[in-house]
Structure formats: C-alpha cells, structure tokens
C-alpha cells in the first residue's frame, strides 16, 4: 500500500526533525515564543479596541475571537507541516537541490513537504487552541459532539486551503526560479480573513470568496457555526473548496514539474 | 548565440526577483492599509469618539503610524546575517566601525524606501483614505524631527536583536519575536492612549513608544505643542541610553568571537 508506505516514511522524517529540536532547545523555545507573541499582539489589539466598543459590525468580542481562533489554528497546520513550500525557489531550484528530490523513488512533492517540520508553528497552534476554547465557551454557541467534529473538519479544511494556495504559487518557481515575492504578496491577503468579511467592500469580498478563497480559512467556517441560519451552507462548502483547491494546486504542480525537467535537459 | 540569450534571460530573472520584492511589499502594504481602513470604519459605526479621537483623526494616526512603523527595524537583519555567515570576522578587520557602517547602509536603504514605498502609500492615504495634513506647519516640522529620532532609537534596539545571533541560530524566530513586541508597544497598530491603564503604565517605561507613537501623536496634535519639547528630550535620552547598551553588549559579544577564533 502506497499510503501506508508514505505514512511510515513521514514518521522517519519526523524522527529526524525531533532530534534536531532536542539538540537546539533554546532555538525551539525562541521559535515557539515568537509566534505566541505575534498572536498575542493581534489579540491584544482586538481586546484593546473592544474596551471602547461593544460590537464590530454586529459581531461580539468572542465571535471575533472565534473567527481569529479558526484562522490561527488553520494557519498553524499550514505552518507546521507545509512550511517548506516557501523554500522551493531559493533552497531547491536555485541551488539545484531539487534534482536530488527528483532522483529519489518517492513523490517529489511529498519529499519537499516532509523535508521540514516548522517548530515555530507549535506555539501558534497552542495559542490558537486556547483562543478557540475561550471563544467557544463564551460566544453562546451550544456545543454537541457533532458540531465539535464539524469544527475540527472546518479547521483542517482551513489548513488545507492555506497550503493549497501556497502550493499553487510556489509552483510558479518552476518558471521564475523563485516565486517567493508572489507567494508573500498572495499570503498577505489572508490577513483580511481575520475579521468578518462583512466589514469590507464588495470587491474585496468577491476576491476572498471566489478568486483566492481565504474567506474559507476563517470567516465562513466561523460564521457557519455562529450564525447557522444565514451561513449554515458554508459548513458544507468549506471542505469542498479545500478539496477543489488541493486538486487544482496539485495539477498545476504537475504541469510545473514537467516544465522544470524539460529545461534541465 | 544561444548562450547569450541564456545570459540575457538570467538577468531578466534577477531583475524580476528584485522588482518582485518591491511589488510584493507594495501589495502587502496596500492590503494592510485597506484592512485598517475597513476595520476602523466598522469600529466607528456605532460611536463617534474613542479616547478623544474621531474617525478622521484615527485614520490619520493609523496610516502614518503604519508607514513609520516600517522604518523602526532593518539593521539587525544585516548584522545577524553577517554573524551567521561568519563574514563578521573579516568585517572586523576592516578599517571602519562595523556597527556604524551597518547603520549608514541601513539609513541609505531607508531613504530610498521612503521614495519608492512610503510616498505612494502617503499619496493613497491623502487621496483616498481621508488622511489629514499635520496639525500645523510647525507640527509637521517637529514630527519630522521626532520621527528621525524614533527611527534612530529603533535602529539601536534592532542592533541588540542582531547581536543575539551570536547566541542563537534561530534568527528568524528572533525577528518574529521582535516584530511582535514592536507591533504592540511602538504604537504602530494602535495609539498607546487606547491601552488600559496597566498596559499604558508598562508602555511608558519602555523605549518603544518613542519610536512610532510619539512622532505620530505630534503629527495628529494629540501631544500638545507645549509638551513637545519634553517628549523630544525623552526620545534623546532613550537614544543615548540604547546606544551605550548596544556598545556594551557588542564588546561582550566580540570577546566571544575571539574565543571562537581560538
């Protein structure tokens, strides 16, 4: 079974990474602390603003936190497991290291992703979960096992969307050598997703729903739980968007891979 | 002919990489402005005043602070990269003071960034987002003085972060940590006067609000004219204090370089 074989391989990769973490414990601590402080800064910002207002466009403090929590946990999945996509251009293609991946008897995309597990994401995951728990117990939602499972599915979808979008733009590196600036610019769009999309004008909403679907990384999933009457359908659409994004990104990656091998000859 | 076309192509790719970063940063900055603009408009939908600031004043503060906030760091990255690559050892043998050299390099890139990046953002701010002019002509001039002091304070603090590369390999984590601390306490995201009392107390004894909050508050007139002299003095004291601290840490770090050298 291929899936089984890849799962075992991934574990081997993880073991190597853990050894490095144990070797550089101070660095691990700095990394985890750094993402916590960044998250804390944004949370403090929202908290300070809500000292002066009761609601933001109809959304309460804990509802905003809930949106924020989904964004942070979804993003941390992407940061921990798919962070190496950022380095495709400057660490693999420019240096010629990518050829090393191509001669191995495993899927080069798998190899690229498994080459790194980003320690700094652990801090972000921790704070994201804390925020989610605090928000979920205060925003008036009644939780059932089914809705909890749904929440987990939605967070996983969020992480997948982040990763798929990044994979799509990382693939441009096969033609541009390093597409990092394009990835960076696109990723900065995800900052919109931290707040309810309803505060933005129509153009931005359309962009984040239909073109670069970052709206599905936080706001739509959160809204489907907070306001099921109005946004309930989004609970179904979000995993669908995640699946479509992944397929498109992977197909595009394969196109890029073929373009790369032909220039190598 | 083929090889020359390849050379030609490689230069195109190189330029695209640099221009790519220019455009990427421009896009990210404009997105930041749009988020802040939409956010604060939503905040003011049910209120007219927050901490004695109305919406146009808040927008002016946030936009100017966001632009100025881009300048408080930068030199630390140069230093940490020089340390990580080991280049620092050769640099130290050269007949100039390494820290001063880095500071001047950094100021050069900040001046060019102010034309390439900040000017377009300012134009967007004035033309589309409703950013107000400085409270008065003198206020504008004092803002400029205070902003330069703020950037210099930021540069000294950033050198401290840079030197830490002698002790840790996770330079990226340190940078993120620095960005987080700065975004809270400099006032680049939000005027410190909106803080709850306990946080304001902490902020007042730290050097960070001198980097962004002080100049921008002079710009918007939140710091009254007669108090400006005092705040400029505080900024100067912080600048001197951090300068001395940087030199102290630097001399300790240099002893470490000697040890590495055997």
Interface residues (C-beta under 8 A of the other chain):
Chain A: X24 X26 X27 X28 X30 X31 X33 X34 X35 X37 X38 X40 X41 X44 X45 X48 X49 X51 X52 X53 X54 X55 X56 X57 X120 X176 X177 X178 X180 X181 X182 X184 X185 X188 X189 X191 X192 X195 X199 X200 X201 X204
Chain B: X13 X16 X17 X20 X21 X23 X24 X27 X28 X31 X32 X34 X35 X38 X39 X41 X42 X43 X45 X46 X47 X50 X51 X167 X168 X169 X170 X172 X173 X174 X175 X176 X177 X179 X180 X181 X183 X184 X189 X190 X194 X195 X196 X199
